[in-house]
Amino acid sequence: MKNYFSSDFKLGILGGGQLGRMLLTETQKLDIHTSILDNNKNAPCAAYCNTFVVGNLLDFDAVYNFGKTVNLLTIEIENVNIDALDKLEEEGLEIYPKPKDLRIIQSKARQKHFYVDNQIPTAPFSHYAYLEELKHSYHNNIINFPFVWKATKFGYDGNGVKIVRNINDLESLPNVACITEKLIPFKNELAVIVARNLNGETTTYPVVEMEFHPEANQVEYVICPARVTTDIAKKAKEIALKVVTDLDFVGLLAVEMFLTEDNTILVNEVAPRPHNSGHYSIEASYTNQFEQHLRSILNLPLGNTDSKVAGIMVNLVGEEGFSGDVVYENIEEILKIEGVTPHIYGKKETRPFRKMGHVTIVHSEIDKAREIAQKVKETIRVISK
């Protein structure tokens, strides 16, 4: 086995945001040297890695030159230059997740075609190269309101996604490549995180349930375990494992799903990295998702994904009407509550709906944990000076 620990091995990470920062907690435990590339010199990771390089993640030369300085490359954000990764891989650099998978996942259209080609259940969709093509479909009664519009690239945290209910919504869409999906009524949004190493060893985390903010279209609460039947949980895990196997994926993959009114499970989209739906695992699981990501990309034995206790994550996002130097109001009040752990991401400036941190609530009873989570959400405020 390669010696990654207290050695001259260098792990490269593309992206220096909060996911990278939480990953660094695990590399520090194992004394793994980390180099990070990010375009923001004040990124959350900047003060915590061994080497920090400022550069554009979508620029070929920046990514390629950075890759030449490390022994293995991973990501904490998927919007990176894939052509540079292809060349680095051709030249022998190990990159996980694999560039071929990132190319599929970067585009919502390619993702959807992949699901259809592999008989993975997903909502019916249409693919449009530009806005006029979509308008033409509407005016010729090929598509009807309401429908879900998604930009094929660069969407995150609800950005690049809109429910189009009328002609004004349609006219206000940006002129970019997109997909549209039938608006399907669903009763739950679920997620399953799957880890797979190079040996093909695979493990899944418990199914979680996600509650969304109605305006921002961001996850507000992640509840583990999901309040669904054993049969539905089993089916969700089976579908997530099929996605990972069909991709021949190496790393950590979060599979987001809809549970419809008739208990059909449809894959919405995937994220090829640690994910918001797995943050609860830091406090609640035997092996948290960030350690598991390291284990999978370094081809180490995978850890136990069971939960020690029920866990709920509350996202801390910037409050509407506040921009500027951040203040976490009433943080002392939530620290008084048993089982509550805040995580602050190190972003000095807040703005409306910007992800600034999260809070985990652990409790032996899931319903009690959900009550405490509500109290936490109502108490702490992310505002500005």
Secondary structure in CASP SS format (residue, H / E / C, confidence):
PFRMAT SS
TARGET T0000
AUTHOR 0000-0000-0000
METHOD secondary structure of the structure
MODEL  1
M C 1.00
K C 1.00
N C 1.00
Y C 1.00
F C 1.00
S C 1.00
S C 1.00
D C 1.00
F C 1.00
K E 1.00
L E 1.00
G E 1.00
I E 1.00
L E 1.00
G C 1.00
G C 1.00
G C 1.00
Q H 1.00
L H 1.00
G H 1.00
R H 1.00
M H 1.00
L H 1.00
L H 1.00
T H 1.00
E H 1.00
T H 1.00
Q H 1.00
K H 1.00
L C 1.00
D C 1.00
I C 1.00
H E 1.00
T E 1.00
S E 1.00
I E 1.00
L E 1.00
D E 1.00
N C 1.00
N C 1.00
K C 1.00
N C 1.00
A C 1.00
P C 1.00
C C 1.00
A C 1.00
A C 1.00
Y C 1.00
C C 1.00
N C 1.00
T E 1.00
F E 1.00
V E 1.00
V E 1.00
G C 1.00
N C 1.00
L C 1.00
L C 1.00
D C 1.00
F H 1.00
D H 1.00
A H 1.00
V H 1.00
Y H 1.00
N H 1.00
F H 1.00
G H 1.00
K C 1.00
T C 1.00
V C 1.00
N C 1.00
L E 1.00
L E 1.00
T E 1.00
I E 1.00
E C 1.00
I C 1.00
E C 1.00
N C 1.00
V C 1.00
N C 1.00
I H 1.00
D H 1.00
A H 1.00
L H 1.00
D H 1.00
K H 1.00
L H 1.00
E H 1.00
E H 1.00
E C 1.00
G C 1.00
L C 1.00
E E 1.00
I E 1.00
Y C 1.00
P C 1.00
K C 1.00
P H 1.00
K H 1.00
D H 1.00
L H 1.00
R H 1.00
I H 1.00
I H 1.00
Q H 1.00
S C 1.00
K H 1.00
A H 1.00
R H 1.00
Q H 1.00
K H 1.00
H H 1.00
F H 1.00
Y H 1.00
V H 1.00
D H 1.00
N C 1.00
Q C 1.00
I C 1.00
P C 1.00
T E 1.00
A C 1.00
P C 1.00
F E 1.00
S E 1.00
H E 1.00
Y E 1.00
A C 1.00
Y C 1.00
L H 1.00
E H 1.00
E H 1.00
L H 1.00
K H 1.00
H H 1.00
S H 1.00
Y H 1.00
H H 1.00
N C 1.00
N C 1.00
I C 1.00
I C 1.00
N C 1.00
F C 1.00
P C 1.00
F E 1.00
V E 1.00
W E 1.00
K E 1.00
A E 1.00
T C 1.00
K C 1.00
F C 1.00
G C 1.00
Y E 1.00
D C 1.00
G C 1.00
N E 1.00
G C 1.00
V E 1.00
K E 1.00
I E 1.00
V E 1.00
R C 1.00
N C 1.00
I H 1.00
N H 1.00
D H 1.00
L H 1.00
E H 1.00
S C 1.00
L C 1.00
P C 1.00
N C 1.00
V C 1.00
A C 1.00
C E 1.00
I E 1.00
T E 1.00
E E 1.00
K E 1.00
L C 1.00
I C 1.00
P C 1.00
F E 1.00
K E 1.00
N E 1.00
E E 1.00
L E 1.00
A E 1.00
V E 1.00
I E 1.00
V E 1.00
A E 1.00
R E 1.00
N C 1.00
L C 1.00
N C 1.00
G C 1.00
E C 1.00
T E 1.00
T E 1.00
T E 1.00
Y C 1.00
P C 1.00
V C 1.00
V E 1.00
E E 1.00
M E 1.00
E E 1.00
F E 1.00
H C 1.00
P C 1.00
E C 1.00
A C 1.00
N C 1.00
Q C 1.00
V E 1.00
E E 1.00
Y E 1.00
V E 1.00
I E 1.00
C E 1.00
P C 1.00
A C 1.00
R C 1.00
V C 1.00
T C 1.00
T H 1.00
D H 1.00
I H 1.00
A H 1.00
K H 1.00
K H 1.00
A H 1.00
K H 1.00
E H 1.00
I H 1.00
A H 1.00
L H 1.00
K H 1.00
V H 1.00
V H 1.00
T H 1.00
D H 1.00
L H 1.00
D C 1.00
F C 1.00
V C 1.00
G E 1.00
L E 1.00
L E 1.00
A E 1.00
V E 1.00
E E 1.00
M E 1.00
F E 1.00
L E 1.00
T E 1.00
E C 1.00
D C 1.00
N C 1.00
T C 1.00
I E 1.00
L E 1.00
V E 1.00
N E 1.00
E E 1.00
V E 1.00
A E 1.00
P C 1.00
R C 1.00
P C 1.00
H C 1.00
N H 1.00
S H 1.00
G H 1.00
H C 1.00
Y C 1.00
S H 1.00
I H 1.00
E H 1.00
A H 1.00
S E 1.00
Y C 1.00
T C 1.00
N C 1.00
Q H 1.00
F H 1.00
E H 1.00
Q H 1.00
H H 1.00
L H 1.00
R H 1.00
S H 1.00
I H 1.00
L C 1.00
N C 1.00
L C 1.00
P C 1.00
L C 1.00
G C 1.00
N C 1.00
T C 1.00
D C 1.00
S E 1.00
K C 1.00
V C 1.00
A E 1.00
G E 1.00
I E 1.00
M E 1.00
V E 1.00
N E 1.00
L E 1.00
V E 1.00
G C 1.00
E C 1.00
E C 1.00
G C 1.00
F C 1.00
S C 1.00
G E 1.00
D E 1.00
V E 1.00
V E 1.00
Y E 1.00
E E 1.00
N C 1.00
I H 1.00
E H 1.00
E H 1.00
I H 1.00
L H 1.00
K C 1.00
I C 1.00
E C 1.00
G C 1.00
V E 1.00
T E 1.00
P E 1.00
H E 1.00
I E 1.00
Y C 1.00
G C 1.00
K C 1.00
K C 1.00
E E 1.00
T E 1.00
R C 1.00
P C 1.00
F C 1.00
R C 1.00
K E 1.00
M E 1.00
G E 1.00
H E 1.00
V E 1.00
T E 1.00
I E 1.00
V E 1.00
H E 1.00
S C 1.00
E C 1.00
I H 1.00
D H 1.00
K H 1.00
A H 1.00
R H 1.00
E H 1.00
I H 1.00
A H 1.00
Q H 1.00
K H 1.00
V H 1.00
K H 1.00
E H 1.00
T H 1.00
I C 1.00
R E 1.00
V E 1.00
I E 1.00
S E 1.00
K C 1.00
END
